[in-house]
Amino acid sequence: VLSLCCEACKEVIFHVPSELEADTLVGRVDLKECLQTAESVSSSDGNFRVLEDGSVYTTSAVSLSTEKKTFTILLKDIQEDVQKQIHVSLVEEGAKKTRHARDTILKRIKRRWGPIPSVMIENEMGPFPLQIQQVQSDTAQNYTIYYSASGPGIDQDPKGLFYIERETGNIFATRAVDREQYPSFQIICFATTPDGYSPEVPLVHTIRIEDDNDNAPYFTQELFEFSVPENSKPGVIIGKVTAEDRDEPDTLHTMLKYRIVSQTPPITPGFSLHGDTGVIAVLSPQLDRELVSAYTLLIEVRDMAGQPYGLCTTGTAVIHIEDRNDNAPSFKQIQYETRVEENRVNVEILRISVVDLDEPGLPGSGAVYEIIKGNDDRSFEITTDRNTNEGVLCVVKGLDYESAKQRILVIAVNNEAPYILAPHSQQLSQSTCSVTVHILDMDEGPVFKPCLLRIEVKECEDVGTNIGRYVAEDPETGNSEGICYRIPPGQCNWISIDEKSGEVRTIKVLDRDVGEMRRGQCNITVLAIDRNGKTGTGTIQVVILPGNKNFPRIMKTDYIMCRDRKPICLTAQDGDESPYSTPFVYRITDRSLASSWKITRHNDNSVYLSPKGDLPFGIYSIPVSVTDNGGKVGETYIRVNLCDCVTPTECNGQTRQFSDGNVTLGIWAILAMILGSLLLLLILITICGCCGSGVMHRHVTDDCANHNLIISNTEAPGEEVMDHNIIPLQNTNDQGGYGIKTGEQQTFEMVKGRGHTLESVKGVGHQTLGSVKEGGGGQPVMDTCRYSYSEWHNFTHPRLGEKVHICRQDEEQKHSEDYLLSYNYEGKGSLAGSVGCCSDQHEEEALDFLDQLEPKFRTLAETCVKR
């Protein structure tokens, strides 16, 4: 490929083959000749890219469709706002056989353009310039090749460290290099012909700086400080020292070894140091803080795996010995004496010192004092002064000279921390000392015995009641002569005390429900004064005991009792406390009512009230007395409304009762009256019908459907009727048993809501209306359309009377299910009243005549359907 360089910023021409593959070097343009500070280099054609050094490469395969192809290289200086262009032209190379033949000679098997990375020893002594490598292009056999390079160490920092000879390709170093600062360099080498053509791809060449052991290791801290408890066992790890080396890692130059150079104080070595890791451990078990509180170790670290020719550094480690409570405290002296006046309290009488070899200010040396003998009455107390670690002995209760002239105490001492036995030492015994306390006699004031007097007073006692006596004695004489008493003001004003005798009386009624007395007790201070003006104090604790001052009462007094006679629960309340409250005793005080009402126990404060028999409905006022456990009786009138209801809300505040001989009618009584009225109405209808005609004909004309009730054929098999007492007349929502009168003939038809007629209820073992129609012993004569009144009457009358009688005897109303049933409306259909597979009525027949029944039949229909 022949490339011709034109003047910068004008036009550059490259002679290239007609076909260029991707990533093919086209040529190199000198960008600095056009713009020295080009911050942005780009190509106007995406098929070419331009490197910072001016090398132009193809980004994809390019084919020169014409003999010439042009594009522009854009150079920008953003800070100076300068833009320049370089026009590049690609011209297909001519048919010069010499250039083509020379290109074929460049194909060699062995190439010298890619040498192995160069190595330069750190801190090289010279002489400089020092050749470190040579790069050569195989095309130098046929062309004149000039070599150049760029990158760190050449035209970038550190500049001038390397250079390459233009004609030979030898690379030289101009001075020594520090590996810790520049471990390697990557430079780019170029091979070009005099006309600017680059037969070789730019070569990235690496120059590695070989490490020299020029850095000694160093510790990461100037001073290492550790601590370990005294008397620790050998092998206990104390800490670790660490060092680093700036030389090349994973080489002998950075392989470190540790050792202890010296120990201060120079006694038996107490520590060991691991050579590779720098871990310090306990070596000797005789680490006693009381002998040596800290050790200083001089530690050396050396590279080259500790070889003598390696570089080394020393450091310091201080190991502090922590205190343990391995020394018991002991008293400085074993006997003490002191004096104190009698009746003095909260006064310091002696200070006791101890000796402890453990470190001061720690729990292992803190003293804890204890009186182990001679303080049964707790008159003395000993504490520790934290500042001096001394024991402070005080009197907390007044001492009596008349009782004992001296007291002997035995005091022991321990540490706050538990004692730890040192190796090869014996268990120490507890240190004790004795203290003799001499009591000095003093003129004392009166003394109450006991100092606290508890007096219990029943609630609501009368004013002035004597509730006790509280006197004091003179300790010198042992009697109460010449002592007067009084109660200082400002206390609860419940009691008074006689000035001479000390008798205690109430000055008001003590009631636990009033004001300050609700807490039930009060402490009252009493003064006793002798002839010399000496005073003594005592305390009276007045406790108000609960009394039986409240009557038990039943809180709820109005009740409603329905027909079920469910018992009423009566509950009483009493404002008193036990034992004057529950259990309660209930009793009906009226003898006449006690014979008809009874009380049943439920629990301690509740009973059940219920009638003994079948009482008439009405309102009853029952006097009930309640007696509490203390015998107090309270009477309450209980008002019971005995109502004819199912639930109490049905009464609505009104009374359902018998009055003036009138009886309240129930549902079944009203139903019996309705059925009786129905029977009477049927009899009257029959009588009226007989007056109008002599003989009843059971056969009717074909047009009887227009004036009479129609037989309903069976729509379904229905249910099998097993009880002959069931009345075949069933009430429905739309039809029932009706009778009408036509001319001189009276007929009846009975229709059952489920599709049964009076004929359908016939069966073996049952007496039906059809069986009544049978003749003397002959075959029964059945009318398919009508029944006579006598047949209807003979069938229904005895059963209707029996049902009415049963309803009167049945309170649970179960028999209503046998004859009073409701059925749903089946809808409008044929004149026959129902349509089924057995019906022979197919035409539409009008039923409007049912709306024009005679008044007596309308009354019967309304009664049957409960209108």
Steps between C-alpha positions, in 0.01 A plus 500: 500500500642835405396804706589860415489764774374837400526823686325491839148643528456485132481149361653159562498235231536127570549246218327183615371177344145498367388263780580576866408265783380613842765628747747563217755778544450753222776741595612757752435873508708749696229669707729732699614679190142609450390558866733460797227471766236283337261379775259328262589296189220355286427383149217613279471148357391226741701242304825652630630582846796721593721437802661771709836441331342558156472133393199442274329156511198355328208405727342270243578355159533781244481463123602788276213509253668788322863575459491758781335524844520802731413580862598765756684482832357751748729653767356704790652702781204557735675745734631720218190436290711411196401249230707381207452244226724263315366367169597139436476342155529127432622424149510149357865408443628475143614184320864539601644152495798596706291602804285188473802274470661658800184450703506129432856479633380632843326173578743324735455225753733648764424852616700734724237775547353344819788439746445375855452761778815676608638481855694771676645456848386748760763750606725403207851638543568565127687600296227701334353510245440129554358289217218283625335373175485526119194496274531435126260465213548226239413754232834668570654246257322668210425852622661770696326486838504767766411407860327717757320454833263680733346444843601519870874551542541645149267789428291456817601520864764408595615651171840418357547180696514292174563571134525295179761540227335600174704281267572189716195468728719469811326604824718672762447604864650830603496460882412267790134423582329441840269198472288612794418812300484355146465122499465481115463705184296442186627684192377496140758441226449605138674396178452732201655561159641841413183590314285436811372152415474257796559142393459376859219537753610715797667274755411518871821414682526443879808588701486336843713632787651210693487546878809566706496454880541868564225541766528379857179375668324735744247453782146629448501667845769688684397335828296187556314477834338185634362379833470158660360394842756400755552129567387415143585153377776442239372516143244775560517735198568860596504677163667529160763733355492572127758635253499576129758520215466720191699261282334268250249269672543121507875522473782451745523875520164505687523171693524624862613338826438629856700449819526644853825682541467586869256512792481768772532430791757233410362219714381158399356528146127515531390523135548328166475644148400300191760567229265495201176649636626740769261357764609558861401238760559432871807290565534502878215447752670724757355833383438678829372857478611570853863426389500642146207702368626537138758350261670667202605284204745608228392315182692466171352430158733394209431427134664235280335242730714615789835445327787701643538699179135604508393848597352541850312742726422495873182596684371518858214314667380577855306229683299613804419243770138530610417459867309204634374461855770261610576688824258503794457817709621500862437733795788721613418411862285231653350690797326837526324692782255791481233685708149628432229670706180307554201580281722660234399393150653540152839593641843380380701342780802332328697467173682173416778461239612197296796413278448350151786442252269500198472805277315783680168620364403165349248246633791273589615747767167652603425403861161376617456499877255286695409473871487125558449499877357722775241686292190289544276801563634684192613797710825536301575540133831506314554640150798559268646841424573473124768764512712347778374139491446525878217344697273756671322365813179683600224465761157489334293417810524665840698292751375462859757531774265331747478195276870462411800711587709375206463309173764281333480470120689267263555645152616314186618638166481372139548639150232604255637257238524129575839371607707321233762260625841555342695198369693312766341709780293397803147602589500806726272531805265794553648788698305614812537751785312571827355838608403580862237774528465668842156655566493823702210566742282806424184655651224366268148601426189280539475194279174354368470125509422397234610783280211421261159415650234359268141564613208351309167685521169374371331721248239748624591473870357773720695818567709479814544122491810383690702307243830445692783640709849612393761583767876560513765419761801690630809284423670625817216409742316235301152650575255750348474744790517866413455442124231687309372430147372702210440474127677760283268692263489448127399132505175317427249610764359160592605438861607677818735388779463575871787720618555304825381143442572459128147367426404526133142593400320575174395860437284433192306218337743293297337415168698340218273664242576856608788720381846417625371188678458315171856371516405324824795597722706790628837531683497752784817615679479536881742699720603399854663773720669433838564740789837611356345590166646198320269374233436169334282410204280208411252419228139384524369329190120521497338239273126526423348152475206456262159497676152381415339834428325433167185303430499255211271611219365343182586745224253393228139473617283487182476179297277347231428125509345339192306178454817289523526596870876543469647574847612855578854555631512736798839652593568711809783743572653605831741794541679327789812289471553144611397354742191724505387444144446165329363238530146642498183329626179570304145455633147592388349684796133482388357161600226500236749570223755258649248220437480579130858612431830330582865606526785272379865566585732584212825619665608705802329821385233381250180290509229394253136608552229286336130416553413175672194424290289622210435854615261727313646774290540834671737726690638374829687706759713262703685619815844336517733548798877460463721432804878554473769304682501755782129464572370823345174457312377701203155453342418570137171466309537306177238587236435203270276543196376146427404554137339284232788538257779311329765771540495789750485757219147386406357651814601853388470627852136374528371224720328190368311370804169371623274769640130509600446141394602550136723242333761595241457288187795320346562419136356151517188617687436751225559229238254267673238775495557556128463129421183483711360796316583326173310189602199706608506686169500174304197380695312823426583476132368143489175599665450782253566268212251239617226761519541581135473146348354168591745254356871556433607377160861410475509500118539839339474625151794543273508873561533457879854631476365848448332515846676247720847428637693273270680178581879534468662194350815371665820667376738268681489186716541715815572364845359186652264587786556256787291662777123474473463795739638746249224717361507485122400866485824697448525874494683647197599842387256509215235226541329308781185299551211703371126423455249678277129471451350466150124504469358218710821306519781551758837342431850512653846445365819459707835583335838428657789731427735224377258370240291269727122499505282336760512190287881493496525448874339159483715211611509173683441544870380860464155642522451754228212694363469248220451215743215685671308502170490122473159339514385241747723217377496560137743668275580858581338756284760764408424832346788630296389860545315565832448382864186555710502702820409196712805316370719803571350547850535132598866505402618833646292552815651233732857576388459875528381467860788266584756743357355793694520298820863405434597862430360609834714243682825568311710791629787441259272554200630198314163382365462808288739338258239228433226717361605865455746512214591763242564427136632716223281630224520271196398758241205542267409203288192322367156517651575173677745685730803295400649348190654155509555193289177346628274795418259485215442875500685654211302814426522832681217550752424829673524515882357848534197354673710448811502877550114509505435246776211546737576683828486190718752315282725808491503505882591132505782554250643793692500297820677205342779705342541729808414819318 
